[in-house]
Amino acid sequence: MFKRKLSNKEWLLAALALVSILIVSHIVLLRYRKKNRTESTTKSAGGLQVKPPAPLFSPPVLPEEYKRERKPVIAVVIDDLGYDEAIADKLAQINLGITISILPYLPNSQTTAQNAHKRGQEILLHIPMEPLDEEKLYPLQPGMLLLEMSASQIRREIGRQLSAVPHIVGANNHMGSLFTGSRQAVLPVLEQIQNQGLFFMDSVTGPHSVAYDTAVELGIPALQRDIFLDDLPDKDYTLHQLALTVKLAREKGSAIAIGHPHLSTIEALEEFIPQLEGQGVELVKVSQLLDL
């Protein structure tokens, strides 16, 4: 039989037809596989249409300085005010962000609070509480809360103290290493603070304090001290403690330091606080840490 040779045009048409068949076959195969995956996913999800999971995405590792939304902050609280108005005036001149804590019933408690409020300083009530060391107990600080007092006595006394110092936004304990170790003792104190809409800061004067944890249980806004600035009333020591406060704030975002109205403490604050901005750290009123 005679076989005719295909022309170039016929070969080209045959090749195009073959390519078209392959493309159509591939499309049909893809649709078939997609349909089977959808049916399998629907069946495994109890009849609900579930989209295949999106591919996992690994976020970039950011440098440490980009992890925080704001720069580290510290709060400095100076306790034991109410004896001398000039001390509070001096602290205000250093920085209005320094929070002061005023003892009740002292000669200048109310005047100190009034003047600080006019300047815009934040004020705490400094509640005297019984210490473990009896040598620190006597002579008794006016308004001292004792472990032997009944709950009703404690409530009455705290009620008087809350009225004795005006413009307070919160309270912290003065001494109290024995008193704050008893949940039964601190409970009526915290309930009165809660009734006034105030916050509580545990000065943590002893290792067994339950004041902060009890406040949290009651739903009271609460804070606790991180560092004491002047266990040793020496300027260099206080500067060292302020540096530790900044270091801690950089590690956890914030830190609270408590000091006392010693001349050495004031001199250290005068030197240290103006340097904070250059260190990328902000001094804030202690109540601002409740929002962090």
Backbone torsions as a table, in degrees:
resi	resn	phi	psi	omega
1	MET	NA	140.4	-179.3
2	PHE	-80.9	129.5	178.3
3	LYS	-110.6	123.2	179.5
4	ARG	-82.0	135.2	176.0
5	LYS	-76.0	138.4	-179.9
6	LEU	-75.2	142.0	177.9
7	SER	-76.0	169.3	177.7
8	ASN	-61.4	-38.7	-179.6
9	LYS	-64.4	-40.7	-179.1
10	GLU	-67.6	-39.1	175.9
11	TRP	-61.1	-40.7	-180.0
12	LEU	-64.3	-42.8	179.5
13	LEU	-64.4	-38.6	179.6
14	ALA	-66.0	-40.0	179.7
15	ALA	-65.2	-42.1	178.8
16	LEU	-63.1	-38.8	179.1
17	ALA	-63.5	-41.5	179.9
18	LEU	-64.4	-42.6	178.6
19	VAL	-62.5	-40.5	-179.9
20	SER	-62.9	-40.7	179.2
21	ILE	-63.0	-41.5	180.0
22	LEU	-65.0	-41.3	179.8
23	ILE	-63.8	-47.1	-179.6
24	VAL	-61.9	-41.3	179.5
25	SER	-62.5	-39.7	-179.3
26	HIS	-66.1	-41.9	179.2
27	ILE	-62.4	-44.8	179.7
28	VAL	-61.7	-40.6	-179.6
29	LEU	-65.8	-40.7	179.0
30	LEU	-63.5	-43.5	179.3
31	ARG	-63.3	-37.6	-179.7
32	TYR	-65.7	-43.5	179.4
33	ARG	-65.6	-41.4	179.0
34	LYS	-61.7	-41.7	179.0
35	LYS	-62.4	-42.9	179.8
36	ASN	-64.8	-38.8	178.4
37	ARG	-64.9	-42.1	-179.5
38	THR	-63.6	-43.8	179.6
39	GLU	-64.6	-39.3	180.0
40	SER	-66.3	-42.3	179.0
41	THR	-64.6	-43.3	179.9
42	THR	-62.3	-42.5	-179.0
43	LYS	-65.2	-43.3	-177.7
44	SER	-69.7	-19.7	-179.4
45	ALA	-97.5	20.4	177.0
46	GLY	70.7	31.2	177.6
47	GLY	92.4	-5.8	179.9
48	LEU	-89.6	141.5	178.8
49	GLN	-73.7	116.8	-178.5
50	VAL	-122.8	128.6	178.6
51	LYS	-75.7	145.0	175.5
52	PRO	-57.5	145.4	-177.6
53	PRO	-61.9	144.0	177.8
54	ALA	-70.5	152.2	179.1
55	PRO	-60.5	143.7	179.9
56	LEU	-65.8	144.2	-180.0
57	PHE	-124.4	126.0	177.9
58	SER	-96.3	114.3	-179.4
59	PRO	-66.2	150.8	179.4
60	PRO	-65.8	149.9	176.4
61	VAL	-81.6	116.2	-176.6
62	LEU	-89.9	148.7	173.1
63	PRO	-59.8	155.1	-175.2
64	GLU	-57.0	-36.8	-174.9
65	GLU	-68.3	-16.0	179.5
66	TYR	-94.3	-4.1	-174.5
67	LYS	-77.3	-29.9	-179.4
68	ARG	-93.5	142.9	178.5
69	GLU	-76.6	-24.3	-179.8
70	ARG	-139.4	163.9	-178.9
71	LYS	-74.1	160.6	-179.3
72	PRO	-60.0	148.4	-178.8
73	VAL	-128.1	148.6	173.2
74	ILE	-128.5	152.7	172.2
75	ALA	-122.3	137.0	177.5
76	VAL	-117.0	123.0	178.7
77	VAL	-113.9	127.0	176.1
78	ILE	-106.4	116.3	-177.1
79	ASP	-85.5	175.4	168.2
80	ASP	67.9	25.6	176.8
81	LEU	-82.5	160.6	-178.8
82	GLY	126.5	-14.4	177.5
83	TYR	-84.3	-43.6	-170.1
84	ASP	-135.2	117.2	-179.7
85	GLU	-64.8	-31.4	-176.3
86	ALA	-62.8	-31.6	178.6
87	ILE	-63.3	-46.4	179.6
88	ALA	-63.7	-38.4	177.4
89	ASP	-61.7	-41.1	-178.9
90	LYS	-65.7	-42.2	178.7
91	LEU	-62.4	-37.9	179.3
92	ALA	-66.0	-34.6	179.2
93	GLN	-68.6	-31.4	178.0
94	ILE	-67.8	-52.5	179.4
95	ASN	-170.7	129.6	-179.8
96	LEU	-70.4	-10.0	178.0
97	GLY	-76.9	-12.6	177.8
98	ILE	-70.3	126.2	178.8
99	THR	-87.5	138.4	178.5
100	ILE	-113.3	145.5	179.3
101	SER	-120.9	121.6	-169.2
102	ILE	-108.8	130.1	175.2
103	LEU	-72.7	146.1	179.6
104	PRO	-79.7	157.3	169.3
105	TYR	68.8	12.4	177.2
106	LEU	-87.2	162.4	-175.7
107	PRO	-54.7	-34.4	-176.0
108	ASN	-116.6	20.1	-177.9
109	SER	-60.4	-51.0	-175.5
110	GLN	-70.7	-42.9	-179.9
111	THR	-62.8	-42.1	178.3
112	THR	-60.6	-42.8	179.7
113	ALA	-66.0	-42.7	-179.2
114	GLN	-62.2	-46.0	-178.5
115	ASN	-66.8	-40.7	179.0
116	ALA	-63.9	-40.3	179.4
117	HIS	-62.8	-40.8	178.8
118	LYS	-62.9	-33.2	179.5
119	ARG	-80.0	-14.4	-178.2
120	GLY	93.7	13.5	177.2
121	GLN	-78.1	154.4	178.0
122	GLU	-91.0	140.9	-172.5
123	ILE	-126.7	133.6	173.0
124	LEU	-114.6	154.1	168.3
125	LEU	-86.5	128.2	-178.5
126	HIS	-99.5	99.4	-170.3
127	ILE	-85.9	117.9	178.2
128	PRO	-70.4	129.0	179.9
129	MET	-133.7	152.5	-173.0
130	GLU	-63.9	129.8	177.5
131	PRO	-91.6	166.7	173.8
132	LEU	-69.8	-38.8	-177.2
133	ASP	-79.9	111.5	-178.1
134	GLU	-65.0	-24.7	178.2
135	GLU	-64.3	-27.9	177.8
136	LYS	-84.9	-13.3	-175.4
137	LEU	-76.6	-36.5	-175.3
138	TYR	-111.3	142.8	-5.2
139	PRO	-66.7	147.5	-176.1
140	LEU	-62.3	130.1	173.0
141	GLN	-66.7	135.7	177.3
142	PRO	-53.0	127.8	179.0
143	GLY	85.4	11.6	-178.1
144	MET	-60.0	127.1	175.6
145	LEU	-87.7	127.7	-177.0
146	LEU	-112.6	150.6	-178.9
147	LEU	-62.6	-28.2	-177.8
148	GLU	-76.5	-10.1	-178.8
149	MET	-73.3	148.0	176.7
150	SER	-77.6	165.2	179.5
151	ALA	-60.6	-38.7	-179.4
152	SER	-67.8	-37.8	176.8
153	GLN	-64.0	-41.8	-179.8
154	ILE	-64.4	-42.9	-179.9
155	ARG	-61.4	-44.1	-179.1
156	ARG	-63.8	-42.7	-178.1
157	GLU	-66.6	-43.5	178.8
158	ILE	-64.0	-37.9	176.5
159	GLY	-58.3	-41.2	178.8
160	ARG	-67.9	-40.6	-178.7
161	GLN	-66.4	-38.8	179.6
162	LEU	-63.4	-26.7	177.9
163	SER	-88.2	-17.9	-173.8
164	ALA	-79.2	-25.5	-179.4
165	VAL	-118.3	110.4	-176.8
166	PRO	-77.2	160.0	171.1
167	HIS	67.7	21.4	179.6
168	ILE	-77.7	147.9	176.8
169	VAL	-111.9	-11.3	-179.5
170	GLY	-168.0	-173.1	-179.0
171	ALA	-146.5	152.8	172.0
172	ASN	-141.5	164.5	-175.1
173	ASN	-89.9	141.8	172.2
174	HIS	-100.6	120.4	-171.4
175	MET	58.3	-134.2	174.9
176	GLY	90.1	17.7	-179.3
177	SER	-63.1	-25.8	174.8
178	LEU	-88.7	-48.2	-174.0
179	PHE	-62.6	-43.8	-175.8
180	THR	-74.1	-6.9	175.5
181	GLY	-82.3	-4.1	-178.8
182	SER	-112.9	117.0	177.3
183	ARG	-63.1	-38.1	179.8
184	GLN	-61.7	-35.7	-179.1
185	ALA	-75.9	-43.1	-175.0
186	VAL	-78.3	-18.6	-175.6
187	LEU	-59.3	-51.0	179.2
188	PRO	-64.9	-29.7	176.1
189	VAL	-63.1	-49.4	-176.8
190	LEU	-68.1	-34.3	178.1
191	GLU	-63.7	-39.6	177.7
192	GLN	-67.4	-40.0	177.2
193	ILE	-62.9	-41.4	178.8
194	GLN	-64.0	-40.1	-179.8
195	ASN	-62.7	-27.4	-179.9
196	GLN	-90.2	-1.1	179.6
197	GLY	71.5	29.7	-178.5
198	LEU	-102.3	169.9	173.5
199	PHE	-106.9	165.7	-179.7
200	PHE	-124.1	137.3	173.4
201	MET	-118.5	120.4	177.3
202	ASP	-79.4	118.9	179.3
203	SER	-73.2	-11.8	178.2
204	VAL	51.3	62.5	-179.9
205	THR	-86.7	-5.2	177.5
206	GLY	-146.6	157.2	-175.3
207	PRO	-73.6	-10.5	-174.7
208	HIS	-112.6	21.0	-179.3
209	SER	-64.9	134.3	175.2
210	VAL	-112.6	8.3	-173.8
211	ALA	-63.1	-46.5	-179.0
212	TYR	-63.1	-49.2	-178.3
213	ASP	-61.7	-37.7	179.6
214	THR	-67.8	-40.1	177.4
215	ALA	-61.3	-43.2	178.6
216	VAL	-62.4	-42.0	178.6
217	GLU	-59.9	-36.2	-179.1
218	LEU	-79.9	-8.7	-178.3
219	GLY	83.0	20.0	178.8
220	ILE	-85.8	134.0	173.1
221	PRO	-56.6	127.4	-171.6
222	ALA	-141.7	150.1	176.8
223	LEU	-137.0	168.2	173.1
224	GLN	-144.1	146.2	-177.3
225	ARG	-65.2	142.3	176.6
226	ASP	-100.9	-45.6	-171.5
227	ILE	-138.2	138.2	168.6
228	PHE	-92.5	133.7	-174.4
229	LEU	-86.1	-27.0	-167.2
230	ASP	-142.7	44.4	169.9
231	ASP	-54.9	-34.0	170.7
232	LEU	-108.7	112.3	-177.1
233	PRO	-73.2	76.5	-177.0
234	ASP	-140.9	134.6	-175.1
235	LYS	-59.3	-46.8	-178.6
236	ASP	-63.9	-38.5	177.7
237	TYR	-63.5	-43.8	-179.7
238	THR	-65.8	-38.3	175.8
239	LEU	-61.1	-39.8	177.6
240	HIS	-63.1	-42.1	-179.9
241	GLN	-68.8	-34.6	175.7
242	LEU	-65.0	-39.5	176.9
243	ALA	-63.9	-38.1	176.3
244	LEU	-64.6	-36.7	178.4
245	THR	-62.0	-44.2	178.3
246	VAL	-64.1	-42.9	179.1
247	LYS	-59.6	-44.0	179.9
248	LEU	-65.3	-39.7	179.1
249	ALA	-63.0	-36.7	178.0
250	ARG	-67.3	-31.3	-179.0
251	GLU	-77.5	-39.9	-174.3
252	LYS	-120.7	4.0	175.1
253	GLY	99.1	-30.0	-179.2
254	SER	-156.8	161.2	177.2
255	ALA	-158.1	148.4	179.3
256	ILE	-116.7	128.3	176.4
257	ALA	-117.6	138.6	176.9
258	ILE	-114.6	133.0	175.6
259	GLY	-130.9	-176.0	-177.6
260	HIS	-134.4	162.1	-172.3
261	PRO	-78.4	52.6	173.3
262	HIS	-82.9	149.2	176.7
263	LEU	-58.6	-40.4	-179.4
264	SER	-64.5	-35.2	178.8
265	THR	-68.0	-43.3	179.2
266	ILE	-63.5	-42.2	178.5
267	GLU	-63.2	-39.2	178.7
268	ALA	-66.0	-41.6	178.4
269	LEU	-64.5	-40.5	178.6
270	GLU	-59.4	-36.6	-178.8
271	GLU	-81.0	-37.9	-168.9
272	PHE	-86.1	-43.7	-171.1
273	ILE	-62.4	-39.2	177.1
274	PRO	-61.5	-17.8	-178.7
275	GLN	-86.5	-10.3	-172.5
276	LEU	-62.0	-41.6	-177.3
277	GLU	-59.4	-40.7	178.9
278	GLY	-68.2	-19.6	178.2
279	GLN	-92.8	2.7	179.4
280	GLY	73.1	27.1	-178.9
281	VAL	-124.2	142.5	-177.9
282	GLU	-113.0	136.2	173.3
283	LEU	-89.9	127.4	-179.2
284	VAL	-129.2	162.0	173.2
285	LYS	-68.3	147.0	-170.4
286	VAL	-62.1	-32.1	-179.2
287	SER	-64.7	-24.2	179.8
288	GLN	-65.8	-21.3	179.5
289	LEU	-74.0	-15.2	177.4
290	LEU	-66.7	-23.1	-177.5
291	ASP	-90.5	-2.0	-176.9
292	LEU	-91.8	NA	NA
